[in-house]
Amino acid sequence: MADGRILFEREREDMAKIVQLIFERKNTNVAGGNFSFKTTDKEGKEYIIMTPTMMSQAYLGHVSPSQILVVEPHTRKVVAGEGGLTREINMHEAVYDANPEIKAVLHAHAPNSMFWATSGLDMPNLTEATQKVEYIEVLDFEPNCSEELAEIVSNHIKTMAKKTLPHEFLLDSHGVLITTGGETGMEAIHSALAILDTVEWNAEIAYKQTIFQKLGILDGYYSKGVKIGTIEDLMKHEPIYNKIVKMTVGGD
């Protein structure tokens, strides 16, 4: 602390607000999840700004900036912060190492996305707001916090044909993992928050379009007025997202 200010005060204030907002929107549950983004000090040394473990069970989703951690990468030394370090730091580090362009990692237990994650099916990506995320695939199951899970995620990112950002993965039975880039880590974590929220809407819409196909009301998955796939494609793990209609730049 210098001049009465905590280390990386602005960044930690921002992360504390994001934690509260995600809980208020019910985009994660009491089991929590974990969020991080990269930042650098005045000398250019890199750190990870990260949520503490037990942020939901112990802190009920209300954390102060001083509880947000400042972590030294790879040594996992907590440079500042009152909370404990989550065991899933291994997955966050693996993601950052797999693609240096990634500036933020957000893992949450968003309910509608969890439906697709536990089904073992990729999520059809149908809405205009989520088109930039492209293919929302489910990865193989490995236990939470395990080195095996970190390795699966890392290897998948390294071997992806397209390494475009942002991206969202479904972690089988465990939740979602969002990776984003940007000029700064704070910009990236804001992008990840927007994706978490918009993909939750998409998850419910994809479920309902699946039901409509089974009822015979639709003959496939529709996005921006065109058919982009079918249930048969879903079962074969064919990527279902809109590659036909040009993506819109900007928001409403």
Disulfide bonds with the S-S distance in Angstrom:
none
